[in-house]
Amino acid sequence: MDASATTATPFSTLIRTASHAQHTEAENSSFMGDLLGGRLGVAAYARYTEQLWFVYRALEGAAEALREDPVAGPFIRPELMRTAALERDLAHLRGPEWRAGLVPLPATEAYAARVAECAREWPGGYVAHHYTRYLGDLSGGQIIRDRAERAWGFARKGDGVRFYVFEEIGNPAAFKRDYRELLDRVAADDLEKQRIIDECKRAFDHNGAVFRELGREFPLSA
């Protein structure tokens, strides 16, 4: 990438456009298409929610240690944290003993391991995963919530879909604008920004791999 172009174009724009293909591929996976189309049962939704728990535990388990980091620190926002909401959803979906026998898919295990590795060793990489998850939750995640409420009768913004409800964010559009401004000010030179973009693509690839494995686990009947 031309360094002058990197300087002229806001980083939030660069990271969004550079990862568009991977984002679209993950979004258009057969599993997510079947889930959103109402062709899969609540068991598939619950299994997907379980996979999210492993990823967010890795993402948020490292948050406190990164709070003072000059690169990752500005992105550590308590109003984004999802683990507690996921655990409440899983208790609703699976019952109080939901942790028993909970096993990540191989793709989920790889995804969570990469998030944890970035958190330990590379704050810029952590930002890439942070961006792909939370901005996705605030955007496309709301479509999933709506479909889940309609398909399986969850109370609106209630147990079962609390993961998608950001109670402490009153204006999601304004929050996303602020978040993109944080990206534009990220403490990184052009070379590091390109590495973050590449990691963002990798994050979407990890997400797509989880969808593919879920698709194999929940194939539609012929």
Sine and cosine of phi, psi and omega as CSV:
sin_phi,cos_phi,sin_psi,cos_psi,sin_omega,cos_omega
0.00,0.00,0.63,-0.78,0.02,-1.00
-0.94,0.35,0.82,-0.57,-0.06,-1.00
-0.88,0.47,-0.59,0.81,0.00,-1.00
-0.91,0.41,-0.58,0.81,0.05,-1.00
-0.91,0.42,-0.63,0.77,0.02,-1.00
-0.87,0.49,-0.66,0.75,-0.02,-1.00
-0.93,0.38,-0.62,0.78,-0.09,-1.00
-0.97,0.24,-0.53,0.85,-0.08,-1.00
-0.99,-0.12,0.74,-0.67,0.03,-1.00
-0.82,0.57,0.64,-0.77,-0.05,-1.00
-0.88,0.48,-0.58,0.81,0.01,-1.00
-0.89,0.46,-0.54,0.84,0.06,-1.00
-0.95,0.30,-0.69,0.72,0.01,-1.00
-0.86,0.51,-0.72,0.70,-0.09,-1.00
-0.94,0.34,-0.55,0.84,0.02,-1.00
-0.94,0.34,-0.72,0.69,-0.07,-1.00
-0.95,0.30,-0.59,0.81,-0.05,-1.00
-0.93,0.37,-0.48,0.88,-0.04,-1.00
-0.98,-0.17,0.15,0.99,-0.11,-0.99
-0.86,0.50,-0.68,0.73,-0.05,-1.00
-0.89,0.45,-0.72,0.70,0.00,-1.00
-0.91,0.41,-0.62,0.79,0.01,-1.00
-0.88,0.47,-0.73,0.69,-0.02,-1.00
-0.90,0.44,-0.65,0.76,0.00,-1.00
-0.89,0.46,-0.70,0.71,0.01,-1.00
-0.91,0.42,-0.69,0.72,-0.02,-1.00
-0.87,0.49,-0.57,0.82,-0.09,-1.00
-0.99,-0.12,0.34,0.94,0.03,-1.00
-0.89,0.46,0.46,-0.89,-0.01,-1.00
-0.89,0.45,-0.61,0.79,-0.01,-1.00
-0.88,0.47,-0.77,0.64,-0.03,-1.00
-0.92,0.40,-0.60,0.80,0.06,-1.00
-0.88,0.48,-0.69,0.73,0.01,-1.00
-0.93,0.37,-0.62,0.79,0.00,-1.00
-0.91,0.41,-0.76,0.65,-0.02,-1.00
-0.93,0.36,-0.45,0.89,0.01,-1.00
-0.99,0.14,0.02,1.00,0.03,-1.00
0.97,0.25,0.30,0.96,-0.05,-1.00
-1.00,-0.06,-0.06,1.00,0.03,-1.00
-0.88,-0.48,0.42,-0.91,-0.02,-1.00
-1.00,0.09,0.04,-1.00,-0.04,-1.00
-0.91,0.41,-0.39,0.92,0.03,-1.00
-0.88,0.47,-0.60,0.80,0.03,-1.00
-0.92,0.38,-0.65,0.76,0.04,-1.00
-0.89,0.46,-0.67,0.74,0.01,-1.00
-0.90,0.43,-0.64,0.76,0.01,-1.00
-0.91,0.42,-0.64,0.77,0.07,-1.00
-0.89,0.46,-0.67,0.74,0.01,-1.00
-0.89,0.46,-0.61,0.79,0.07,-1.00
-0.87,0.50,-0.67,0.74,-0.02,-1.00
-0.91,0.42,-0.62,0.78,0.05,-1.00
-0.87,0.50,-0.60,0.80,-0.02,-1.00
-0.86,0.51,-0.67,0.74,0.01,-1.00
-0.90,0.44,-0.65,0.76,-0.03,-1.00
-0.93,0.36,-0.70,0.72,-0.04,-1.00
-0.96,0.29,-0.47,0.88,0.10,-1.00
-0.90,0.44,-0.62,0.78,0.06,-1.00
-0.94,0.35,-0.67,0.74,-0.05,-1.00
-0.92,0.38,-0.71,0.70,-0.11,-0.99
-1.00,0.00,-0.36,0.93,0.06,-1.00
-0.91,0.42,-0.39,0.92,-0.02,-1.00
-0.99,-0.11,-0.10,1.00,-0.16,-0.99
-0.87,0.50,-0.72,0.70,-0.09,-1.00
-0.89,0.46,-0.64,0.77,-0.01,-1.00
-0.92,0.40,-0.39,0.92,-0.04,-1.00
-0.99,-0.16,0.02,1.00,-0.12,-0.99
-0.85,0.53,-0.58,0.82,-0.03,-1.00
-0.99,-0.10,0.05,1.00,-0.01,-1.00
-0.94,0.34,0.71,-0.71,-0.04,-1.00
-0.90,0.43,-0.46,0.89,-0.01,-1.00
-1.00,0.01,-0.83,0.56,-0.09,-1.00
-1.00,0.10,-0.46,0.89,-0.12,-0.99
-0.80,0.61,-0.71,0.70,-0.03,-1.00
-0.88,0.48,-0.31,0.95,-0.04,-1.00
-1.00,-0.01,-0.15,0.99,-0.02,-1.00
-0.99,0.17,0.99,-0.16,-0.08,-1.00
-0.86,-0.51,0.88,-0.47,-0.06,-1.00
-0.86,0.51,-0.47,0.88,-0.04,-1.00
-0.94,0.34,-0.19,0.98,0.03,-1.00
-1.00,0.01,-0.37,0.93,-0.20,-0.98
-0.84,0.54,0.74,-0.67,-0.16,-0.99
-0.90,-0.44,-0.22,0.98,-0.15,-0.99
-0.87,0.50,-0.72,0.70,-0.03,-1.00
-0.88,0.47,-0.64,0.77,0.02,-1.00
-0.91,0.41,-0.65,0.76,0.05,-1.00
-0.87,0.49,-0.66,0.75,-0.03,-1.00
-0.92,0.38,-0.58,0.81,0.07,-1.00
-0.92,0.38,-0.65,0.76,0.05,-1.00
-0.89,0.45,-0.68,0.73,-0.03,-1.00
-0.92,0.39,-0.58,0.81,0.08,-1.00
-0.89,0.45,-0.58,0.81,0.04,-1.00
-0.95,0.30,-0.64,0.77,-0.07,-1.00
-0.98,0.18,-0.60,0.80,-0.14,-0.99
-0.91,-0.42,-0.18,0.98,-0.04,-1.00
1.00,-0.08,0.13,-0.99,-0.10,-0.99
-0.88,0.47,-0.38,0.93,0.00,-1.00
-0.99,-0.13,0.54,0.84,-0.12,-0.99
-0.87,0.49,-0.43,0.90,-0.02,-1.00
-0.95,0.31,-0.40,0.92,-0.06,-1.00
-0.91,0.42,0.83,-0.56,0.05,-1.00
0.96,0.26,0.18,0.98,0.00,-1.00
-0.96,0.29,0.87,-0.50,-0.08,-1.00
-0.75,-0.66,0.74,-0.67,0.04,-1.00
-0.97,0.24,0.52,-0.86,0.20,-0.98
-0.90,0.44,0.42,-0.91,0.03,-1.00
-0.81,0.59,-0.65,0.76,0.01,-1.00
-0.91,0.40,-0.60,0.80,0.03,-1.00
-0.92,0.40,-0.67,0.74,0.02,-1.00
-0.87,0.49,-0.66,0.75,0.03,-1.00
-0.92,0.40,-0.65,0.76,0.00,-1.00
-0.88,0.47,-0.79,0.61,-0.02,-1.00
-0.89,0.46,-0.61,0.80,0.02,-1.00
-0.90,0.43,-0.62,0.79,0.02,-1.00
-0.93,0.37,-0.65,0.76,0.06,-1.00
-0.87,0.50,-0.72,0.69,-0.01,-1.00
-0.90,0.44,-0.63,0.78,0.02,-1.00
-0.89,0.45,-0.71,0.70,0.03,-1.00
-0.89,0.46,-0.66,0.75,0.00,-1.00
-0.86,0.50,-0.62,0.79,-0.01,-1.00
-0.97,0.25,-0.64,0.77,-0.27,-0.96
-0.89,-0.45,-0.31,0.95,-0.15,-0.99
-0.47,-0.88,1.00,-0.07,-0.02,-1.00
-0.84,0.54,-0.57,0.82,0.03,-1.00
-0.88,0.48,-0.65,0.76,0.06,-1.00
-0.91,0.41,-0.60,0.80,0.06,-1.00
-0.88,0.48,-0.65,0.76,0.03,-1.00
-0.87,0.49,-0.65,0.76,0.02,-1.00
-0.85,0.52,-0.70,0.71,0.00,-1.00
-0.94,0.33,-0.61,0.79,0.04,-1.00
-0.86,0.52,-0.74,0.67,-0.01,-1.00
-0.88,0.47,-0.76,0.65,-0.09,-1.00
-0.90,0.43,-0.55,0.83,-0.02,-1.00
-0.98,0.20,-0.86,0.51,-0.21,-0.98
-0.95,0.32,-0.64,0.77,0.04,-1.00
-0.93,0.37,-0.51,0.86,0.11,-0.99
-0.91,0.41,-0.65,0.76,0.01,-1.00
-0.89,0.45,-0.63,0.77,-0.03,-1.00
-0.96,0.26,-0.31,0.95,-0.05,-1.00
-0.95,-0.31,-1.00,-0.05,-0.05,-1.00
-0.87,0.49,-0.43,0.90,0.02,-1.00
-0.85,0.52,-0.47,0.89,-0.01,-1.00
-0.94,0.34,-0.46,0.89,0.09,-1.00
-0.92,0.39,-0.68,0.73,0.02,-1.00
-0.87,0.49,-0.70,0.71,0.01,-1.00
-0.85,0.53,-0.73,0.68,-0.03,-1.00
-0.87,0.49,-0.70,0.71,-0.01,-1.00
-0.91,0.41,-0.64,0.77,-0.01,-1.00
-0.90,0.43,-0.67,0.74,0.03,-1.00
-0.88,0.48,-0.66,0.75,-0.03,-1.00
-0.96,0.30,-0.66,0.75,-0.12,-0.99
-0.97,0.25,-0.62,0.78,-0.15,-0.99
-0.86,-0.51,0.18,0.98,0.17,-0.99
0.95,0.31,0.39,0.92,0.09,-1.00
-0.92,0.39,0.56,-0.83,0.09,-1.00
-0.88,0.48,0.60,-0.80,-0.03,-1.00
-0.84,0.54,0.86,-0.51,-0.02,-1.00
0.86,0.52,0.46,0.89,-0.05,-1.00
-0.96,-0.29,-0.31,-0.95,-0.02,-1.00
-0.85,0.53,0.71,-0.70,-0.06,-1.00
0.96,-0.29,-0.48,0.88,0.01,-1.00
-0.76,-0.65,0.28,0.96,-0.05,-1.00
-0.90,0.43,-0.43,0.90,0.06,-1.00
-0.80,0.60,-0.57,0.82,-0.08,-1.00
-1.00,-0.01,0.02,1.00,-0.08,-1.00
-0.96,-0.28,0.93,-0.36,0.00,-1.00
-0.99,-0.14,1.00,0.07,-0.15,-0.99
-0.90,0.43,-0.46,0.89,-0.06,-1.00
-1.00,-0.03,0.07,1.00,0.04,-1.00
-0.92,-0.39,0.99,-0.16,-0.08,-1.00
-0.96,0.30,-0.50,0.86,-0.05,-1.00
-0.76,-0.65,1.00,0.02,-0.05,-1.00
-0.84,0.54,-0.62,0.79,-0.02,-1.00
-0.89,0.46,-0.69,0.72,0.03,-1.00
-0.92,0.40,-0.63,0.77,0.02,-1.00
-0.88,0.47,-0.69,0.73,-0.01,-1.00
-0.91,0.42,-0.59,0.81,0.08,-1.00
-0.89,0.46,-0.70,0.71,0.03,-1.00
-0.89,0.46,-0.64,0.77,-0.01,-1.00
-0.89,0.45,-0.69,0.72,0.01,-1.00
-0.90,0.43,-0.54,0.84,0.08,-1.00
-0.92,0.40,-0.59,0.81,0.11,-0.99
-0.87,0.49,-0.69,0.73,0.05,-1.00
-0.87,0.50,-0.67,0.74,-0.02,-1.00
-0.90,0.43,-0.44,0.90,-0.02,-1.00
-0.98,-0.19,0.15,0.99,-0.09,-1.00
-0.83,0.56,0.64,-0.77,-0.06,-1.00
-0.98,0.18,0.98,0.21,-0.04,-1.00
-0.44,-0.90,0.58,-0.81,0.08,-1.00
-0.99,0.13,0.01,-1.00,-0.10,-0.99
-0.88,0.47,-0.61,0.79,0.01,-1.00
-0.91,0.41,-0.68,0.73,0.02,-1.00
-0.92,0.40,-0.60,0.80,0.05,-1.00
-0.88,0.48,-0.63,0.78,0.04,-1.00
-0.91,0.41,-0.61,0.79,0.06,-1.00
-0.90,0.44,-0.64,0.77,0.03,-1.00
-0.90,0.43,-0.67,0.74,0.06,-1.00
-0.86,0.51,-0.70,0.71,0.01,-1.00
-0.89,0.46,-0.61,0.80,0.02,-1.00
-0.94,0.33,-0.54,0.84,0.08,-1.00
-0.88,0.48,-0.70,0.71,0.07,-1.00
-0.86,0.50,-0.66,0.75,0.01,-1.00
-0.89,0.45,-0.61,0.79,0.02,-1.00
-0.88,0.47,-0.70,0.72,0.04,-1.00
-0.90,0.43,-0.59,0.81,0.05,-1.00
-0.90,0.44,-0.66,0.76,0.06,-1.00
-0.87,0.49,-0.71,0.71,0.00,-1.00
-0.88,0.48,-0.68,0.74,0.03,-1.00
-0.88,0.47,-0.60,0.80,0.02,-1.00
-0.91,0.42,-0.62,0.79,0.07,-1.00
-0.89,0.46,-0.69,0.72,0.02,-1.00
-0.88,0.48,-0.64,0.77,0.00,-1.00
-0.90,0.45,-0.66,0.75,0.01,-1.00
-0.94,0.35,-0.61,0.79,0.08,-1.00
-0.90,0.44,-0.61,0.79,0.04,-1.00
-0.88,0.47,-0.60,0.80,0.04,-1.00
-0.95,0.31,-0.52,0.85,0.00,-1.00
-0.97,0.25,-0.49,0.87,-0.04,-1.00
-0.80,-0.60,0.91,0.41,0.04,-1.00
-0.96,0.26,0.55,-0.84,0.07,-1.00
-0.94,0.33,0.60,-0.80,0.05,-1.00
-0.91,0.41,0.63,-0.78,0.01,-1.00
-0.93,0.36,0.00,0.00,0.00,0.00
